[in-house]
Amino acid sequence: MTVRIGAVPSPIHTVSRRLDQWLANLGYCSRREARDWIDAGRLTVGGKPADDPGAKAQAVAVRVDGEPLDHPEGLLLLLHKPLGLVCSHDEREGANVYGLLPERWRQRNPVVTSVGRLDKDTSGLLLLTDQTALVHRLTSPKHKVPKRYVATVDRELSEGLIPLFASGALVLEGEKDPCLPAELRMLNSTTAELVLTEGRYHQVRRMFASQGYDVRTLHRSHFGDLDLGELAPGRWRELPLDAFGNLG
């Protein structure tokens, strides 16, 4: 199934911003520290030393320590999330997926965040981006992006789960609206593949729990047409910002 979602951002090379804004937004330093970077000769614009943090320039013209700006157009990453990490920025919740990224990317503004979440005990494919509009598009219920999970439960699965999950009539505890139809395929007696087109809180675990099953392991293998391939846990690969095409 091909899913095309999200609008392609405006070409960043046409945008002019203050030098101190470029540095702060891309995680190099604070706007206040930009003057020190300029005084140290670390910035050039069009091949000439910069002298004013308030001067505006296009990203393509700016160099920091002789190097082009780091992803001025934005970031979109496909991460193989390992177990034990949360998707929250709140350090009180424990180690998070953002600690896997370079320090500079963790200081970007807008902040790099996850597209939806996988809980601490769930592994698999997770998208990370600093493109707020893309997050909204990919998580919007109207687009029905399919997500594929592999779940192992604590006892033998019943074939009756297949029509139940596909019915669109299953109501989770504490909710009024039923889940959208979901496709369940048995892989063995205790392991199944489940494809959802929505992303409610702990939805896979709660769907199985509603029928008396405890999910022992949970892994997301696909997001739309994307899969992990040979990507190892804790590693990521970059995606083009137009990877999901354009809805128009």
Residue, then its C-alpha position, 0 to 999 in steps of 0.5 A: m500500500t502506497v501512502r503519500i502524506g505531507a507537504v514538501p517544505s518551501p526550499i530553504h535556500t530562498v529563506s534569509r535569516r539573521l546569522d544568530q537565528w541560524l546558529a540558534n535554530l540549528g543547535y550550534c549555540s545560543r543567539r547571545e553566543a553568536r557574537d563570540w562565534i563571529d568574533a572568533g572568525r568561525l562564520t563566513v557569508g559568501g566567502k567573507p568573514a561575518d561581522d554582524p550577528g544580526a545580518k541576514a543571509q541565505a543558508v547556502a551562503v553561510r559556513v561555520d568553521g568552513e562547513p555548510l550549515d547542518h541540515p538547514e532545511g530540517l531533519l527527518l530520521l528513521l530510527h530503530k528504537p531499542l527497548g528501554l528508551v522513552c519518546s518523551h523529552d521529560e528527563r524524569e521519565g528516564a533515558n530517551v531516544y533523543g540521547l541517541l542523536p548528536e548533541r547539536w541535533r538535540q539543541r535544534n529549534p523547533v525541537v526534534t520530536s517523534v512522530g507518535r510514540l513507542d513506549k519503553d517496552t516497545s521496539g521498532l520503527l520510529l520517525l523523528t523530525d523537527q518539522t512540526a507540520l509533518v508531525h501533524r500530517l503523519t499523525s492526523p487520523k484522516h490520513k490513516v497511515p498504516k503501522r504494522y506491529v508484531a506482538t507476542v502474547d502470553r497464551e495461545l491466540s484465538e482465531g476469533l480475534i481476526p474478525l473481531f479486530a477487523s470488525g471496527a466494533l471493538v471498544l477499548e476500556g475507558e473509550k466510547d468510540p470503537c477502534l477502526p478496523a485492523e488487520l490481524r495475521m497469525l504468525n504462530s500460536t502466540t505471535a501475530e502481526l497487526v496493522l493499524t491505521e490509527g494510534r491510540y494510547h497503548q492501542v495494541r496492548r489494550m486491544f489484546a488486553s480487552q480479550g484477556y491477553d498480555v502482550r509480552t513483546l511488541h515491535r513496530s516493523h513498518f510505518g506506511d511503506l517504510d521498514l527498518g531493513e538491516l538497520a540495527p537497534g539504536r541506529w538511524r538513517e536520514l530520509p528526504l523531507d518529501a519522503f511522504g509525497n504531497l497530499g495537495 
